[in-house]
Amino acid sequence: MTDHDQTHTAPTSSAPAAESASASSKATDRNLGFGVDIGGSGIKGAVVDLDTGELVTERFKILTPKPSTPGAVADVVRQLMEMADWDGSVGITVPAVVKNQVARSAANIDKSWIDTDLQELFRRHLGERDIAVLNDADAAGIAEVQLGDPRAKQGSVMMLTFGTGIGSAMLNDGHLFPNSELGHLHYSKKGDVEWYASSAAKDREELSYKEWAARVDEVLHMYGELFSPQIYIVGGGISRKAEKWVPRLTVEQEVIPAKLRNQAGIIGAALAVRDGVKP
Ligand code: BGC
């Protein structure tokens, strides 16, 4: 799986790369989908092989517009589809609670997302097609269950994504309990868990891996007391450096770095629209 991070800051109207054109569903009999992961800093999309989780195009990325209003972000999703030469169904993650395809929160994204009808929004910008919108961590959990470590579908598993925020996916025997939002558990007078232990907190406070891992460890102990998961799966960009912090964790549970790394959101989004997962 490729994991480069080529960022496109401006829309391109030029022809997409040859590799993406040849990967389009028209040119292959592979079972393909398209996933988009909307984050606080970047919006990433790629064509995904739904049988293997492999990204068959480059991972296209455009910086999240400021302000990150629904219309501006939906237009970036349209640009990503153009860049990948994709014209099929689309799965999209948002860093928000999604209920009946309506956004019900907005933590690291413009507040105007709250109460946005996501189907209406994306249809308006992307045209009539099959679209599924779901929480980003839930998408990552779905991807790890289907295409990640086999332990992801055994028993009670808590998937956590560390990035601008902390996302959570609660899984039991591979079944998702959606919208768990454990990054927003109250932590101290100063803020919630995500304020304390996201990878953005590490950057903001210039913490070493050792210092940051101690915070993550505290948080995992707390989640352990509350939910007693059998396994933690840790994802997000910082899971690429798992060897620097996962061995420092002292929880009794096994902590497994996400097999799909930071691509789990994109892959899970593409799987969700194929499977009709529309929370
Ligand atoms: C949001 C979640 C999201 C997580 C990771 C949190 O701030 O509330 O919905 O899953 O960040 O992006």
Residues whose N, C-alpha, C, O or C-beta is under 5 A from the ligand:
A	BS01	BGC	V94 P95 A96 V97 A107 N108 D136 A137 G165 I166 G167 S168 G183
